[in-house]
Amino acid sequence: MLLLVGLSKSQGRSSSGGGARASTLPVGSGQHVPLTHTGESDFALWVRHRMALAVVTLAALEPPVVNVDDVAIALVAQWAHETAKGRAEFNYNLGGWTARRGDDFHTANDNLTGASFRWTAYPDLPTAVDDQIKRLIVGFPSAWASLLAAPSSTAWIGELARHGYFTADPNAYARAVSALEQEIRSLPR
């Protein structure tokens, strides 16, 4: 069961230039860590690993997620967009989350603004998937509710935009995520 009790609020920022709010406990001990590329070069393999972990995390949520596979596909498609299909995934940061106080972090420039940020650096993929789903649930509850209600719709992406997760054009972002979702659905299982 995923417990969201006693979580503190802090700020985060999406690699698409927005202000992704984060509201879970820190990961690590607040240390600067080397920038490490963690995305597989094979997109199908990248998807398979992240899908499996997303399904496990989603299946453990309370209240239960009814359409786990569809929600996982939507999440992985959004992560694929944020990381250029894993090519720009560093330290398992799938959603462009900036480091909270106490998070281990790496520094890199934002793709849109060029500004330097401290990005959350996760120690492993299971921790990353679990934390990033929690950050979405707590930090963007209207997007989470929209995703659960209609995972095949891009309405949840609109909610992310409205609440500052990213600053890119919302329609272009939604189209990109939708195209990636279709590509993921077409991959062999």
C-alpha positions as CSV (number, residue, x, y, z in Angstrom):
1,M,0.0,0.0,0.0
2,L,1.3,3.4,-0.9
3,L,1.2,5.8,2.0
4,L,1.0,9.5,1.4
5,V,0.8,10.6,5.0
6,G,3.2,13.3,6.3
7,L,4.6,14.3,3.0
8,S,6.2,17.7,2.7
9,K,5.7,20.2,-0.1
10,S,8.5,21.6,-2.2
11,Q,9.1,22.9,-5.7
12,G,10.2,20.9,-8.8
13,R,10.6,21.7,-12.4
14,S,10.0,19.8,-15.6
15,S,12.7,19.5,-18.3
16,S,10.0,21.0,-20.6
17,G,10.6,24.3,-18.7
18,G,7.7,24.3,-16.2
19,G,7.4,24.3,-12.4
20,A,6.6,20.7,-11.6
21,R,5.6,20.8,-7.9
22,A,6.8,17.9,-5.8
23,S,5.3,16.6,-2.6
24,T,7.0,13.5,-1.4
25,L,9.9,12.6,0.9
26,P,13.5,13.3,-0.3
27,V,15.5,10.6,-2.1
28,G,19.0,10.2,-0.8
29,S,21.0,12.5,1.5
30,G,21.2,15.7,-0.5
31,Q,24.5,14.9,-2.2
32,H,25.6,16.1,-5.6
33,V,26.2,12.9,-7.7
34,P,27.7,12.5,-11.1
35,L,25.5,12.9,-14.2
36,T,24.9,9.3,-15.3
37,H,22.9,8.3,-18.5
38,T,20.4,5.6,-17.4
39,G,18.1,5.2,-20.4
40,E,18.5,2.1,-22.5
41,S,19.3,2.7,-26.2
42,D,16.6,0.2,-27.2
43,F,13.3,2.0,-26.9
44,A,11.3,-1.2,-26.5
45,L,13.5,-2.4,-23.7
46,W,13.3,1.1,-22.1
47,V,9.5,0.9,-22.2
48,R,9.3,-2.7,-21.0
49,H,11.4,-1.9,-17.8
50,R,9.5,1.2,-16.9
51,M,6.1,-0.3,-17.7
52,A,6.7,-3.3,-15.4
53,L,7.7,-1.1,-12.5
54,A,4.8,1.4,-13.1
55,V,2.3,-1.5,-13.1
56,V,3.7,-2.8,-9.8
57,T,3.6,0.7,-8.2
58,L,0.1,1.4,-9.6
59,A,-1.3,-2.0,-8.5
60,A,-0.2,-1.2,-4.9
61,L,-2.0,2.1,-4.6
62,E,-5.0,2.7,-2.3
63,P,-7.6,3.2,-3.5
64,P,-6.9,0.7,-6.3
65,V,-6.3,1.8,-9.8
66,V,-8.8,0.1,-12.0
67,N,-7.2,0.4,-15.4
68,V,-3.6,-0.2,-14.4
69,D,-2.2,-1.0,-17.8
70,D,-3.8,2.0,-19.5
71,V,-2.6,4.4,-16.8
72,A,0.9,2.9,-16.9
73,I,1.1,3.3,-20.7
74,A,0.0,7.0,-20.4
75,L,2.7,7.6,-17.7
76,V,5.4,5.9,-19.7
77,A,4.5,7.8,-22.8
78,Q,4.8,11.1,-20.8
79,W,8.1,9.9,-19.4
80,A,9.3,9.0,-22.9
81,H,8.4,12.5,-24.1
82,E,10.3,14.1,-21.1
83,T,13.4,12.0,-21.8
84,A,13.4,11.8,-25.6
85,K,12.6,8.1,-25.4
86,G,15.2,7.5,-22.8
87,R,18.0,9.2,-24.7
88,A,18.0,12.1,-22.3
89,E,17.3,10.1,-19.1
90,F,19.9,10.8,-16.5
91,N,20.0,9.3,-13.0
92,Y,16.6,7.7,-13.6
93,N,14.9,11.1,-13.6
94,L,11.9,10.3,-15.9
95,G,9.8,13.5,-15.5
96,G,12.2,16.4,-15.3
97,W,11.8,16.7,-11.5
98,T,14.1,19.2,-9.8
99,A,15.6,18.2,-6.5
100,R,13.8,18.8,-3.3
101,R,15.8,19.7,-0.1
102,G,17.5,16.4,0.8
103,D,17.3,14.8,-2.6
104,D,20.5,13.5,-4.2
105,F,20.9,15.6,-7.4
106,H,22.9,16.2,-10.5
107,T,23.1,19.6,-12.2
108,A,22.2,20.2,-15.8
109,N,20.7,22.9,-18.0
110,D,17.0,23.0,-18.8
111,N,16.4,22.2,-22.4
112,L,14.1,25.2,-23.1
113,T,15.5,27.9,-21.0
114,G,19.2,27.0,-20.7
115,A,19.0,27.7,-16.9
116,S,20.9,25.4,-14.7
117,F,19.0,23.3,-12.2
118,R,19.5,20.6,-9.6
119,W,17.6,17.6,-10.9
120,T,16.6,14.7,-8.6
121,A,19.1,11.9,-9.0
122,Y,17.5,8.5,-8.2
123,P,19.7,5.6,-7.0
124,D,17.8,3.0,-9.2
125,L,14.8,2.6,-11.5
126,P,12.3,1.1,-8.9
127,T,12.9,4.0,-6.6
128,A,12.5,6.5,-9.4
129,V,9.3,5.1,-10.8
130,D,7.7,4.9,-7.3
131,D,8.7,8.4,-6.3
132,Q,7.7,10.0,-9.6
133,I,4.3,8.5,-9.5
134,K,3.9,9.7,-5.9
135,R,5.0,13.2,-6.9
136,L,2.4,13.3,-9.6
137,I,-0.4,12.1,-7.3
138,V,0.4,14.5,-4.5
139,G,1.7,17.5,-6.5
140,F,-0.9,17.4,-9.4
141,P,-4.0,15.9,-8.0
142,S,-6.3,17.2,-10.8
143,A,-4.0,15.7,-13.4
144,W,-3.9,12.4,-11.5
145,A,-7.7,12.3,-11.2
146,S,-8.1,13.1,-14.9
147,L,-5.5,10.4,-15.8
148,L,-7.4,7.8,-13.7
149,A,-10.8,8.8,-15.2
150,A,-9.6,8.7,-18.9
151,P,-6.1,7.3,-19.3
152,S,-6.4,7.3,-23.1
153,S,-7.3,11.0,-23.2
154,T,-4.7,13.8,-23.0
155,A,-6.9,15.8,-20.6
156,W,-4.5,14.9,-17.8
157,I,-1.7,16.6,-19.9
158,G,-3.8,19.7,-20.0
159,E,-4.1,19.6,-16.3
160,L,-0.3,19.3,-15.9
161,A,0.0,22.4,-18.1
162,R,-2.6,24.4,-16.2
163,H,-0.8,23.7,-13.0
164,G,2.7,24.6,-14.2
165,Y,4.3,21.2,-14.8
166,F,5.6,22.4,-18.1
167,T,5.7,25.6,-20.1
168,A,5.8,24.1,-23.6
169,D,2.8,24.5,-25.9
170,P,0.1,22.3,-24.2
171,N,-1.3,21.1,-27.5
172,A,2.0,20.1,-29.0
173,Y,3.0,18.4,-25.7
174,A,-0.3,16.5,-25.7
175,R,0.1,15.4,-29.4
176,A,3.7,14.2,-28.7
177,V,2.6,12.2,-25.6
178,S,-0.4,10.8,-27.6
179,A,1.9,9.7,-30.5
180,L,4.2,8.0,-28.0
181,E,1.3,6.3,-26.3
182,Q,0.3,4.8,-29.7
183,E,3.9,3.8,-30.4
184,I,4.1,2.1,-27.0
185,R,0.8,0.2,-27.6
186,S,2.2,-1.1,-30.9
187,L,5.4,-2.5,-29.3
188,P,5.5,-6.3,-29.0
189,R,4.7,-7.4,-25.4
